[in-house]
Amino acid sequence: MGRRLPIKVINQIKLHLNLNEDVPKIAAALKLLKMTVYKLQLNWDLWGQLYALPSVKLGRLSALLEY
């Protein structure tokens, strides 16, 4: 899995996606792969964020009940 993009690039991608620009134009302007922009666009459509929320609970399950 790759690293996250810098905040400046993320904000530019959000701006371009909000303006409904084509993915190839975004990729060319920001010097990214089209596949990366398509993935981020899908996350934007599904989650409202460019990166999906974590879906794995970290830590050990509690053996005792809270009450």
Contacts in CASP RR format, 6 or more apart in sequence:
PFRMAT RR
TARGET T0000
AUTHOR 0000-0000-0000
METHOD contacts of the structure
MODEL  1
MGRRLPIKVINQIKLHLNLNEDVPKIAAALKLLKMTVYKLQLNWDLWGQL
YALPSVKLGRLSALLEY
4 10 0 8 1.000
4 51 0 8 1.000
5 13 0 8 1.000
5 32 0 8 1.000
9 30 0 8 1.000
9 32 0 8 1.000
10 50 0 8 1.000
12 29 0 8 1.000
12 30 0 8 1.000
13 26 0 8 1.000
13 30 0 8 1.000
13 37 0 8 1.000
13 40 0 8 1.000
13 50 0 8 1.000
14 44 0 8 1.000
14 50 0 8 1.000
16 25 0 8 1.000
16 26 0 8 1.000
16 29 0 8 1.000
16 30 0 8 1.000
17 26 0 8 1.000
17 40 0 8 1.000
17 41 0 8 1.000
17 44 0 8 1.000
23 34 0 8 1.000
23 37 0 8 1.000
23 38 0 8 1.000
23 41 0 8 1.000
24 34 0 8 1.000
26 32 0 8 1.000
26 37 0 8 1.000
27 33 0 8 1.000
27 34 0 8 1.000
27 36 0 8 1.000
27 37 0 8 1.000
30 37 0 8 1.000
40 50 0 8 1.000
40 51 0 8 1.000
43 49 0 8 1.000
43 50 0 8 1.000
43 51 0 8 1.000
43 52 0 8 1.000
44 50 0 8 1.000
46 52 0 8 1.000
47 53 0 8 1.000
END
